């Protein structure tokens, strides 16, 4: 069992790495970037790689026996069982186009269990942190999820997978169902920041499919430590290697799961009641 003091030590280094990467990103934000394609709509920039190099350097120097799983590099296993899970720049497409919604995401896991998390939004200077059993914080102030219990008044977030053009499991059917049932949906393009905003009570819920550990590890702990709930789309407890997630304030969670697992035509009473402004 880890003491909160141990977790604070790990978290302080993660916070330092987040801020260092954030400074690097803001120094180049809005300037012309060299952009490459990893897939049809999956991008990477030089700043992604530079941010990852900065973060990995800080973590490796502080904890040389720890493994690191980062988006742009081959994984290293380490010798201790500890694993840092790093997304150096979540929201690369946004960043490359000058759209100010992106973040740094760093989490520490042991045998698949996330112990500490930091998500940094450098545009607004928002540093979200959490320790297992120690709560979740935004710039040092304790966070709590929202108290909205009605899905029809829910403010939700989601995203779409990179294979949206080729796969039928692309979240468009779920999006259509939620669009006529909730207050509004946002698709801003950075999963870790969406999850952080669920933890902070800005969003009431979030769901997405086919993500990677570095997209979800830190944000899922933020939600849980802020009093929310994180599961798979089937309702099982979310684990580090699972790519589908539903995260919420807990109060709308079962309603979200029911809609995600519903069958039949899109629409229903909410659609017939009139148009909603999305």
C-alpha positions as CSV (number, residue, x, y, z in Angstrom):
1,X,0.0,0.0,0.0
2,X,1.4,3.4,-0.9
3,X,1.3,6.3,1.5
4,X,0.0,9.6,0.4
5,X,3.5,11.1,1.0
6,X,4.9,8.6,-1.5
7,X,2.3,9.4,-4.1
8,X,2.9,13.1,-3.6
9,X,6.5,12.6,-4.4
10,X,5.6,10.8,-7.7
11,X,3.1,13.5,-8.5
12,X,5.4,16.4,-7.9
13,X,7.7,15.1,-10.6
14,X,4.8,14.5,-13.0
15,X,3.6,18.0,-12.4
16,X,7.1,19.4,-13.2
17,X,7.2,17.3,-16.4
18,X,3.7,18.6,-17.4
19,X,4.7,22.2,-16.9
20,X,8.0,21.8,-18.8
21,X,6.1,20.3,-21.8
22,X,3.4,22.9,-21.6
23,X,6.0,25.7,-21.7
24,X,7.5,24.1,-24.8
25,X,4.1,23.8,-26.5
26,X,3.1,27.4,-25.8
27,X,6.4,28.7,-27.2
28,X,5.5,27.2,-30.6
29,X,1.7,27.5,-30.4
30,X,0.1,29.3,-33.4
31,X,3.3,29.0,-35.5
32,X,3.6,26.8,-38.6
33,X,4.3,23.2,-37.6
34,X,5.8,20.3,-39.4
35,X,2.9,17.9,-39.5
36,X,3.1,14.2,-40.4
37,X,0.4,11.5,-40.8
38,X,0.5,8.4,-38.7
39,X,-2.8,7.3,-40.2
40,X,-5.5,8.8,-42.4
41,X,-6.5,11.4,-39.8
42,X,-3.9,10.7,-37.0
43,X,-1.3,13.5,-36.9
44,X,2.0,14.0,-35.2
45,X,4.1,17.2,-35.0
46,X,7.7,18.0,-34.0
47,X,6.3,19.5,-30.8
48,X,4.7,16.1,-29.9
49,X,8.2,14.5,-30.1
50,X,9.9,17.4,-28.3
51,X,7.4,17.3,-25.5
52,X,7.7,13.6,-25.1
53,X,11.5,13.8,-25.0
54,X,11.3,16.5,-22.3
55,X,8.8,14.5,-20.2
56,X,10.6,11.2,-20.6
57,X,13.9,12.8,-19.6
58,X,12.5,14.2,-16.4
59,X,10.8,10.9,-15.4
60,X,13.8,8.8,-16.3
61,X,16.2,10.9,-14.3
62,X,13.9,10.9,-11.3
63,X,12.9,7.3,-11.4
64,X,15.4,5.3,-13.4
65,X,13.9,1.9,-12.5
66,X,10.4,2.8,-13.7
67,X,9.0,1.8,-17.1
68,X,7.6,4.4,-19.5
69,X,4.7,3.9,-22.0
70,X,4.5,7.0,-24.2
71,X,2.6,7.7,-27.4
72,X,5.5,8.5,-29.7
73,X,8.2,6.1,-28.5
74,X,8.8,2.4,-28.0
75,X,7.8,1.3,-24.5
76,X,10.4,0.6,-21.8
77,X,9.5,-1.9,-19.1
78,X,11.8,-0.9,-16.3
79,X,12.7,-3.1,-13.4
80,X,10.3,-2.0,-10.6
81,X,6.9,-2.7,-12.0
82,X,6.0,1.0,-12.0
83,X,4.9,2.3,-15.4
84,X,4.5,5.9,-16.4
85,X,1.8,6.4,-19.1
86,X,2.4,9.5,-21.1
87,X,0.5,11.5,-23.8
88,X,2.9,14.4,-24.5
89,X,0.4,16.3,-26.5
90,X,-3.3,15.2,-26.4
91,X,-5.1,17.1,-29.1
92,X,-2.4,17.2,-31.8
93,X,-4.8,18.1,-34.6
94,X,-6.1,21.0,-32.5
95,X,-2.6,22.2,-31.7
96,X,-1.5,22.0,-35.3
97,X,-4.3,24.2,-36.5
98,X,-4.0,26.7,-33.6
99,X,-7.2,25.6,-31.9
100,X,-6.6,26.1,-28.1
101,X,-7.8,22.8,-26.7
102,X,-5.0,20.4,-26.0
103,X,-3.1,19.1,-22.9
104,X,-0.3,17.1,-21.4
105,X,-1.3,13.8,-19.7
106,X,0.9,11.8,-17.3
107,X,-0.1,8.9,-15.1
108,X,1.8,6.4,-12.9
109,X,0.5,2.8,-12.7
110,X,1.6,-0.3,-10.9
111,X,0.4,-3.7,-12.1
112,X,-2.3,-2.0,-14.1
113,X,-3.6,0.2,-11.3
114,X,-3.3,4.0,-11.7
115,X,-1.8,5.6,-8.6
116,X,-1.2,9.2,-9.6
117,X,-2.3,11.5,-12.4
118,X,-1.5,14.9,-13.8
119,X,-3.2,16.6,-16.8
120,X,-2.1,20.1,-17.8
121,X,-3.9,22.6,-20.0
122,X,-1.2,25.1,-20.8
123,X,-3.5,27.5,-22.6
124,X,-5.5,28.3,-19.4
125,X,-2.8,27.2,-16.9
126,X,-5.0,24.5,-15.5
127,X,-3.2,21.7,-13.7
128,X,-5.4,18.8,-12.7
129,X,-4.0,16.3,-10.3
130,X,-5.1,13.2,-8.4
131,X,-3.7,10.6,-6.1
132,X,-5.3,7.2,-5.5
133,X,-7.2,7.6,-2.2
134,X,-6.1,11.2,-1.9
135,X,-8.7,13.1,-4.0
136,X,-8.5,15.2,-7.1
137,X,-7.4,18.9,-7.4
138,X,-7.4,21.7,-9.9
139,X,-4.4,24.1,-9.3
140,X,-4.4,22.8,-5.7
141,X,-8.1,23.2,-5.0
142,X,-10.2,20.1,-4.4
143,X,-12.5,19.1,-7.3
144,X,-15.8,17.4,-7.3
145,X,-18.0,16.1,-10.1
146,X,-21.3,17.8,-11.0
147,X,-24.6,17.0,-9.3
148,X,-26.7,16.8,-12.4
149,X,-28.8,13.6,-12.2
150,X,-30.9,13.9,-15.3
151,X,-29.5,12.9,-18.7
152,X,-31.9,15.1,-20.5
153,X,-30.1,18.1,-18.8
154,X,-26.7,16.5,-19.2
155,X,-23.8,18.3,-20.7
156,X,-21.6,15.6,-22.3
157,X,-18.4,15.1,-24.3
158,X,-17.2,12.5,-26.7
159,X,-14.9,11.8,-29.6
160,X,-14.5,9.6,-32.7
161,X,-11.9,6.9,-33.5
162,X,-9.2,7.4,-36.1
163,X,-10.7,4.6,-38.2
164,X,-14.0,6.4,-38.5
165,X,-13.9,6.3,-42.3
166,X,-13.4,2.5,-42.4
167,X,-15.1,0.9,-39.4
168,X,-18.7,0.6,-38.6
169,X,-17.8,0.8,-34.9
170,X,-17.3,4.6,-35.1
171,X,-19.5,6.1,-32.4
172,X,-21.8,7.9,-34.9
173,X,-24.8,5.8,-33.8
174,X,-24.2,6.5,-30.1
175,X,-23.7,10.2,-30.9
176,X,-27.0,10.4,-32.7
177,X,-28.8,8.7,-29.7
178,X,-27.3,11.1,-27.2
179,X,-27.8,14.2,-29.3
180,X,-31.6,13.9,-29.0
181,X,-31.5,12.9,-25.3
182,X,-29.1,15.3,-23.6
183,X,-28.8,19.1,-23.2
184,X,-25.7,19.2,-25.5
185,X,-22.6,17.3,-26.6
186,X,-19.1,18.7,-27.2
187,X,-16.5,17.0,-29.4
188,X,-13.4,19.1,-28.7
189,X,-10.7,16.6,-29.5
190,X,-8.6,15.9,-26.4
191,X,-9.7,12.9,-24.3
192,X,-7.6,13.6,-21.3
193,X,-8.9,17.1,-21.0
194,X,-12.5,16.0,-21.5
195,X,-12.1,13.6,-18.6
196,X,-10.5,16.3,-16.5
197,X,-13.5,18.5,-17.2
198,X,-15.8,15.7,-16.0
199,X,-13.8,15.6,-12.8
200,X,-14.0,19.4,-12.4
201,X,-17.8,19.3,-12.8
202,X,-17.8,21.1,-16.2
203,X,-19.1,18.1,-18.1
204,X,-21.6,15.6,-16.6
205,X,-20.4,12.7,-18.6
206,X,-18.1,11.5,-21.3
207,X,-17.8,8.4,-23.5
208,X,-15.5,7.3,-26.3
209,X,-14.3,4.1,-28.1
210,X,-11.0,2.7,-29.3
211,X,-8.6,4.9,-27.2
212,X,-5.1,4.1,-25.9
213,X,-3.9,3.9,-22.3
214,X,-2.2,7.3,-22.6
215,X,-5.5,8.9,-23.6
216,X,-7.3,7.6,-20.5
217,X,-5.0,6.7,-17.6
218,X,-4.7,10.1,-16.0
219,X,-8.2,11.3,-16.7
220,X,-9.9,8.2,-15.4
221,X,-8.2,8.6,-12.0
222,X,-9.2,12.3,-11.9
223,X,-12.8,11.4,-12.4
224,X,-12.8,8.6,-9.8
225,X,-11.0,10.7,-7.2
226,X,-13.4,13.6,-7.8
227,X,-16.3,11.3,-6.8
228,X,-17.3,10.1,-10.3
229,X,-17.4,6.8,-12.0
230,X,-15.4,5.2,-14.9
231,X,-16.5,2.0,-16.6
232,X,-16.4,0.3,-19.9
233,X,-19.3,0.7,-22.2
234,X,-20.6,-2.6,-20.9
235,X,-20.6,-1.3,-17.3
236,X,-17.5,-3.1,-16.0
237,X,-14.9,-1.3,-14.0
238,X,-12.5,0.5,-16.4
239,X,-9.0,-1.0,-16.6
240,X,-5.8,0.5,-18.0
241,X,-5.7,-1.6,-21.2
242,X,-9.4,-1.1,-22.1
243,X,-10.0,1.4,-24.9
244,X,-13.7,2.0,-24.5
245,X,-14.8,4.2,-21.6
246,X,-17.8,5.8,-20.0
247,X,-17.0,8.4,-17.3
248,X,-19.5,10.5,-15.4
249,X,-20.5,12.2,-12.2
250,X,-22.1,8.8,-11.3
251,X,-25.6,10.2,-11.2
252,X,-26.2,9.9,-15.0
253,X,-23.9,6.9,-15.5
254,X,-26.6,4.2,-15.6
255,X,-28.6,6.3,-18.0
256,X,-25.6,6.7,-20.3
257,X,-24.9,3.0,-20.2
258,X,-28.6,2.2,-21.0
259,X,-28.5,4.4,-24.0
260,X,-25.1,3.1,-25.2
261,X,-26.5,-0.5,-25.1
262,X,-29.9,0.3,-26.6
263,X,-31.0,-1.0,-29.9
264,X,-33.3,0.2,-32.6
265,X,-33.9,3.4,-34.4
266,X,-32.4,6.7,-33.3
267,X,-34.9,9.2,-31.9
268,X,-37.7,8.8,-29.5
269,X,-39.6,11.2,-27.3
270,X,-36.8,13.8,-27.0
271,X,-36.5,14.1,-30.7
272,X,-40.2,14.6,-31.2
273,X,-40.4,17.3,-28.5
274,X,-38.6,19.7,-30.7
275,X,-35.2,20.8,-31.8
276,X,-32.4,21.4,-29.3
277,X,-29.6,23.8,-29.7
278,X,-26.4,21.8,-29.8
